[in-house]
Amino acid sequence: MTKKEKKSIEVVNGNPIEITGSFDLGAAFAKWKETARKYKTSDISPKPPQGEGGTKNPKQKVIPKDLLGQVTNHVTSSVARANSPNKGSTGIYTVLNDIEKEIVNKQIFTELDKDIVEKFIDLLESYLSHDTLNPQNIVFKRPVKFRMVKGKLQVPSKEKTEIFGHYLDDYFKARYPKVKLMAGYEKWSSKERNTAEPPLYQAIYGGDMFPNGGLLEVLKDGLEKMKAPATPTLRKVSSDSLAQIPQVKSWVIKNSKRFYKNGKYNLTGFRSELNSQNFTGSENAQFKRLITAAITGKKLSSITAKNTLSHPIPKFKIELMTNNAMANLIKNSYIRSPRAKAPDTKKDEVKKWFVIL
């Protein structure tokens, strides 16, 4: 038995849109943030207490209070919204904020949204091959050898070795036994590159600390949502906007004579037939502009290649609610097709007089 594909219904400007898949980017992003906030810096990066190697009033930059703050600081700048005067060089602008404020909670997505998320995904993936930006390869030093003698730590030489990802390891635990370490900290550091899974790495790329997926997985799932086919039902839309869509205009003109009799249109029948049609969509750029304007209610002149819908439109439906709307659609379809000939009312009237005589 074929498994039924999940779909979601979004309503934009009064127009319902059926989108393949049920993934909710806004909810997934909010859940990721909630998880990242749960891990406080004092827990994932504990400092030794004074008297055990800690220092009083250390001179250092402001430390983020939680893992979300660490991620935000780690991925500042690099990809700015097109035409934005702020390119992130000041440190105020972040792609993460841009995505949160302008993208994740949208009902439907645009080509610009898709472009920003694609670039951000590429950026995060590029970190994995970067010497300093890959969280797995942050370098820390510790003694090559140490041992416990009668409950006391002994370091036989000053020789150091490198560990990667995090400073919490067996040496830290031995040196600061009173510091409480989180479960799973053993995976945070490694003696080899590209193998550690510190909290910052897990927040971005996933791991035990993020059972619902890291930031990268959330964005990749969101990107698939942006590429998912959509089937809109044009319910709240002007007749002139509909008449500009070639598939609609040609159908109205082709069928107008079927519903014209005795000098007038059977608007109820014509409208019912129109509403029963499944119109074939297109990936044509002009069609995408027209259908975007129709769905959103925005002026066609304001729709560019970048703010057209990112969703493919394989088909669409129309749901005109009144006969007056149908009459206007007929009129506008002929206005926008000057070569097409509307039914001749005068000729029809002559025919009626001939029948009478």
C-alpha positions in Angstrom: 0.0 0.0 0.0 1.4 3.4 -1.0 2.2 5.6 1.9 0.2 8.8 1.8 2.4 11.9 1.5 2.0 14.4 4.3 0.9 17.9 3.4 0.3 21.1 5.2 -2.2 23.9 4.4 -1.1 27.5 4.7 -3.3 30.5 4.1 -1.8 33.6 2.6 -3.9 36.7 2.0 -7.0 34.5 2.2 -5.7 32.0 -0.3 -5.2 28.4 0.9 -2.0 26.8 -0.3 -1.3 23.1 0.0 2.4 22.4 0.5 4.0 19.0 0.3 5.4 17.9 3.6 4.5 18.9 7.2 7.8 20.3 8.4 7.4 23.5 10.4 10.7 25.6 10.1 9.5 28.1 12.7 8.7 25.5 15.3 11.9 23.5 14.6 14.0 26.6 14.9 12.3 27.6 18.2 12.9 24.2 19.6 16.6 24.3 18.6 16.9 27.7 20.3 15.2 26.4 23.4 17.6 23.5 23.6 20.7 25.7 23.1 19.5 28.0 25.8 19.1 25.1 28.2 22.9 24.6 28.3 24.4 27.3 30.5 28.0 28.4 29.9 28.7 27.7 33.6 27.8 24.1 33.0 29.4 23.4 29.6 32.5 25.5 30.3 33.0 25.4 34.1 35.8 27.3 35.7 38.0 25.9 38.5 37.1 27.4 41.9 39.6 29.8 43.4 42.3 27.9 45.3 42.2 25.1 42.8 43.7 27.0 39.9 41.0 29.5 39.3 41.9 33.2 39.1 40.2 36.2 40.7 38.7 38.9 38.4 40.1 37.5 35.2 40.5 40.0 32.4 38.5 38.7 29.4 35.7 39.6 27.0 32.1 39.2 27.9 31.2 35.5 27.9 27.8 34.4 26.5 25.5 33.1 29.2 24.5 30.0 27.3 25.2 27.8 24.3 22.9 29.8 22.1 25.0 32.9 22.7 28.1 30.9 21.9 26.7 29.8 18.5 25.5 33.4 17.7 29.0 34.7 18.4 30.6 31.9 16.4 28.6 32.5 13.2 28.5 36.3 13.2 28.6 38.0 9.7 29.7 36.3 6.5 26.4 36.3 4.6 24.3 39.4 4.4 20.9 39.9 2.8 21.1 41.1 -0.8 21.2 44.9 -1.1 21.6 45.3 2.6 24.0 48.2 3.5 25.1 46.3 6.6 27.4 43.4 5.6 28.1 42.3 9.1 31.5 43.9 9.4 30.4 45.8 12.6 29.5 42.6 14.4 25.9 43.7 15.0 24.5 42.0 11.9 24.2 38.2 12.0 22.7 35.8 9.5 21.1 34.0 12.5 19.1 37.1 13.4 18.2 37.7 9.8 16.9 34.2 9.4 15.0 34.4 12.7 13.3 37.7 12.1 12.6 37.5 8.4 12.4 33.9 7.3 11.6 31.1 9.8 8.1 32.2 10.7 6.9 32.8 7.1 4.0 30.8 5.8 5.5 30.5 2.3 9.0 31.3 1.1 10.6 33.3 -1.6 13.7 32.8 -3.8 15.5 35.3 -1.7 14.8 33.3 1.5 16.0 30.1 -0.2 19.2 31.9 -1.4 20.0 33.1 2.1 19.5 29.7 3.7 21.5 27.9 1.0 24.4 30.3 1.5 24.2 29.9 5.3 24.2 26.1 5.0 27.3 26.3 2.7 28.9 28.6 5.3 28.3 26.2 8.2 29.5 23.2 6.1 32.7 25.1 5.1 33.6 25.5 8.8 34.3 21.8 9.0 37.3 22.2 6.7 38.5 25.5 8.4 41.5 25.4 10.7 40.0 27.7 13.4 36.2 27.7 12.8 35.6 24.0 13.1 34.6 23.6 16.8 36.0 20.1 16.7 39.5 21.4 16.3 39.8 24.2 18.9 43.1 23.6 20.5 43.9 23.2 24.2 47.1 22.1 25.9 47.5 19.7 28.9 50.4 17.7 30.3 51.5 14.7 28.4 51.7 12.6 31.5 50.0 12.8 34.9 49.1 10.4 37.7 47.3 10.2 41.0 49.4 9.3 44.0 47.5 8.8 47.3 44.6 11.0 46.0 46.9 13.8 44.8 47.7 14.7 41.2 51.3 14.5 40.1 52.7 15.9 36.8 56.2 14.4 36.2 57.2 16.8 33.5 56.3 20.2 31.9 55.9 18.6 28.5 52.5 19.5 26.9 50.3 17.8 24.4 47.3 19.1 22.4 43.8 18.1 22.8 40.9 19.3 20.5 37.4 20.5 20.9 37.2 21.2 24.6 39.4 21.5 27.7 37.2 19.1 29.8 39.0 15.7 29.8 40.4 13.2 32.2 43.2 15.6 33.2 40.8 18.4 34.1 38.6 16.0 36.1 41.7 14.7 38.0 43.0 18.2 38.7 39.6 19.7 39.7 37.7 16.8 41.3 35.2 19.2 43.0 34.0 20.6 39.7 30.8 18.9 38.6 30.9 17.9 35.0 27.9 17.3 32.7 27.0 13.8 31.6 28.6 13.0 28.2 31.5 15.5 28.6 33.9 12.6 27.6 32.9 13.1 23.9 33.7 16.8 24.0 37.4 16.5 23.7 39.7 14.3 21.6 43.4 13.7 21.1 42.7 13.6 17.3 41.4 16.3 15.0 37.9 16.1 13.5 36.6 13.6 16.1 35.6 15.7 19.2 32.0 16.6 19.8 32.0 19.7 22.0 28.7 21.5 22.8 29.3 24.2 20.1 29.8 21.5 17.5 26.7 19.6 18.6 24.6 22.8 18.5 25.5 23.4 14.9 26.0 19.9 13.5 24.0 17.7 15.8 24.7 15.2 18.6 23.4 13.7 21.8 22.8 17.1 23.3 20.4 18.0 20.4 18.1 14.9 19.8 15.9 17.0 17.5 18.9 18.0 15.3 21.5 20.7 15.2 21.1 24.1 13.5 22.4 22.7 10.2 19.8 19.9 10.1 17.0 22.4 10.9 18.1 24.6 8.1 18.5 21.8 5.6 15.0 20.6 6.4 13.8 24.1 6.1 15.5 24.4 2.7 13.6 21.3 1.5 10.4 22.9 2.7 11.2 26.0 0.6 11.6 23.7 -2.5 8.4 21.7 -1.8 5.7 21.9 -4.5 2.7 24.1 -3.6 -0.8 24.0 -4.9 -2.6 27.3 -4.3 -6.4 27.9 -4.5 -6.8 31.5 -5.7 -9.8 32.6 -3.6 -9.1 36.2 -2.6 -7.7 37.7 -5.8 -8.7 40.4 -8.2 -10.3 39.5 -11.5 -7.7 41.5 -13.3 -4.8 39.6 -11.6 -6.5 36.3 -12.7 -6.9 37.6 -16.3 -3.1 38.2 -16.5 -2.4 34.5 -15.9 -2.2 33.0 -19.4 -3.7 29.6 -18.4 -6.7 31.3 -16.9 -7.2 33.9 -19.6 -7.0 31.4 -22.5 -9.4 29.0 -20.7 -12.0 31.8 -20.2 -11.9 32.9 -23.8 -11.9 29.4 -25.1 -15.1 28.5 -23.1 -16.9 31.8 -23.1 -19.2 31.0 -26.1 -20.4 27.8 -24.4 -21.9 29.8 -21.6 -23.3 32.7 -23.7 -26.9 32.5 -24.8 -29.7 34.9 -25.6 -27.5 37.9 -25.2 -26.0 37.1 -21.8 -23.6 34.8 -20.0 -24.7 31.9 -17.7 -22.4 33.3 -15.0 -23.3 30.6 -12.4 -22.5 27.8 -14.8 -19.4 29.4 -16.1 -18.1 30.1 -12.6 -18.9 26.6 -11.5 -17.0 25.1 -14.4 -14.0 27.5 -13.8 -13.9 26.5 -10.1 -13.8 22.8 -11.0 -10.6 23.1 -13.1 -7.1 22.1 -12.2 -4.9 24.5 -14.0 -1.4 23.4 -14.9 1.4 25.6 -13.4 4.8 26.5 -14.8 8.3 27.3 -13.9 8.3 30.1 -16.3 9.6 33.3 -14.6 6.7 35.5 -15.7 4.2 32.9 -14.5 6.0 32.8 -11.1 5.7 36.5 -10.9 2.0 36.5 -11.8 1.1 33.7 -9.4 3.1 35.3 -6.6 1.2 38.6 -7.1 -2.1 36.7 -7.2 -1.5 34.8 -4.0 0.0 37.7 -2.0 -2.2 40.5 -3.3 0.8 42.6 -4.1 1.2 44.6 -7.2 2.9 42.8 -10.1 5.3 45.7 -10.5 6.7 45.0 -6.9 7.4 41.3 -7.7 10.9 40.6 -8.9 12.8 37.4 -9.6 14.1 37.4 -6.0 10.7 37.7 -4.2 8.8 35.2 -6.3 7.8 32.0 -4.5 10.5 29.5 -4.1 7.9 26.7 -4.3 7.3 25.0 -7.6 3.6 25.4 -8.7 2.7 22.2 -10.6 -1.0 23.1 -10.6 -3.4 25.6 -9.1 -7.2 26.1 -8.7 -9.5 29.1 -8.7 -12.5 29.6 -6.4 -14.5 32.6 -7.4 -17.2 33.4 -4.9 -19.6 35.6 -6.9 -21.1 35.9 -10.3 -19.9 39.6 -10.4 -16.3 38.4 -10.0 -16.9 36.0 -12.9 -18.3 38.8 -15.1 -15.2 40.9 -14.4 -12.9 38.0 -15.2 -14.6 37.6 -18.6 -14.3 41.3 -19.3 -10.7 41.6 -18.2 -9.7 38.4 -20.1 -10.9 40.0 -23.4 -9.4 43.4 -22.5 -6.1 41.6 -22.2 -6.6 39.6 -25.4 -7.4 42.3 -28.0 -7.3 39.8 -30.9 -9.9 37.6 -29.3 -13.5 38.2 -30.4 -16.2 38.2 -27.7 -19.7 36.8 -28.4 -21.5 39.3 -30.7 -24.5 40.6 -28.7 -25.9 42.6 -31.6 -25.9 39.6 -34.0 -27.7 37.6 -31.3 -30.3 40.2 -31.0 -30.9 40.2 -34.8 -31.3 36.5 -34.7 -34.0 36.8 -32.0 -36.0 39.3 -34.1 -35.7 37.0 -37.2 -37.2 34.1 -35.2 -40.1 36.4 -34.1 -40.9 37.4 -37.6 
